[in-house]
Amino acid sequence: MTTQINADVTVDARGATCPGPLMDLIGKTKTVDSGTVIELLTEEKGSTNDVPEWAAKAGHEVLEIVERDGYWAIYVEKA
């Protein structure tokens, strides 16, 4: 069952190759306040592993990873 997460900001990195989506997400986290929920849209399957690894190291929380039609939506809350 998927919950509906309301993102404060969306980073659409569909079409970008690895490590582009992660780099776009990292860049966005530097411009938003703590508690902001960022939705990363990516076609890179590797992002489903890379983002949680990075978030754990950086202290952010991955709220959910949702597979959509041909891409993933990864929800991260900035620490």
C-alpha positions as CSV (number, residue, x, y, z in Angstrom):
1,M,0.0,0.0,0.0
2,T,1.4,3.3,-1.0
3,T,0.8,6.4,1.1
4,Q,0.4,9.8,-0.5
5,I,3.4,12.0,0.3
6,N,3.1,15.7,-0.4
7,A,6.4,16.9,-1.5
8,D,7.4,20.6,-1.0
9,V,9.6,20.6,-4.1
10,T,10.2,18.3,-7.0
11,V,13.5,17.6,-8.8
12,D,12.7,16.1,-12.2
13,A,15.9,14.3,-13.2
14,R,14.2,11.9,-15.7
15,G,16.5,11.6,-18.7
16,A,19.7,12.2,-16.6
17,T,22.2,9.4,-16.4
18,C,24.0,8.3,-13.2
19,P,25.2,10.1,-11.1
20,G,23.1,13.1,-12.4
21,P,19.9,12.4,-10.4
22,L,21.8,12.1,-7.1
23,M,23.8,15.2,-7.9
24,D,20.6,17.1,-8.7
25,L,19.1,16.0,-5.3
26,I,22.2,16.9,-3.4
27,G,22.2,20.4,-5.0
28,K,18.5,20.9,-4.1
29,T,19.1,19.9,-0.4
30,K,21.6,22.7,-0.1
31,T,18.9,25.3,-1.1
32,V,16.0,24.2,1.1
33,D,15.3,24.3,4.9
34,S,15.3,21.4,7.3
35,G,12.1,19.4,7.2
36,T,11.5,20.1,3.5
37,V,10.3,17.0,1.6
38,I,11.9,16.6,-1.8
39,E,10.5,14.4,-4.5
40,L,13.2,13.1,-6.9
41,L,11.9,11.8,-10.2
42,T,14.4,9.5,-12.0
43,E,14.6,6.8,-14.6
44,E,17.9,5.6,-13.2
45,K,17.3,2.3,-11.2
46,G,20.6,2.8,-9.5
47,S,19.2,5.9,-7.7
48,T,17.0,3.6,-5.7
49,N,20.2,2.3,-4.0
50,D,22.3,5.4,-4.3
51,V,19.9,7.9,-2.7
52,P,19.2,5.8,0.5
53,E,23.0,5.3,0.9
54,W,23.7,9.0,0.5
55,A,20.8,10.0,2.7
56,A,21.9,7.7,5.5
57,K,25.4,9.2,5.4
58,A,24.1,12.8,5.2
59,G,21.5,12.4,7.9
60,H,18.4,12.8,5.8
61,E,15.5,10.4,5.7
62,V,14.1,8.5,2.7
63,L,10.4,8.5,3.3
64,E,9.4,6.3,0.4
65,I,10.4,5.0,-3.0
66,V,7.6,4.5,-5.5
67,E,7.9,2.8,-8.8
68,R,5.8,4.5,-11.5
69,D,5.4,3.9,-15.2
70,G,9.0,3.9,-16.4
71,Y,10.5,5.9,-13.5
72,W,10.8,6.1,-9.8
73,A,9.7,8.8,-7.3
74,I,12.0,9.0,-4.3
75,Y,10.9,11.1,-1.3
76,V,13.6,12.5,0.9
77,E,13.1,14.7,4.0
78,K,16.0,17.1,4.6
79,A,17.5,16.8,8.2
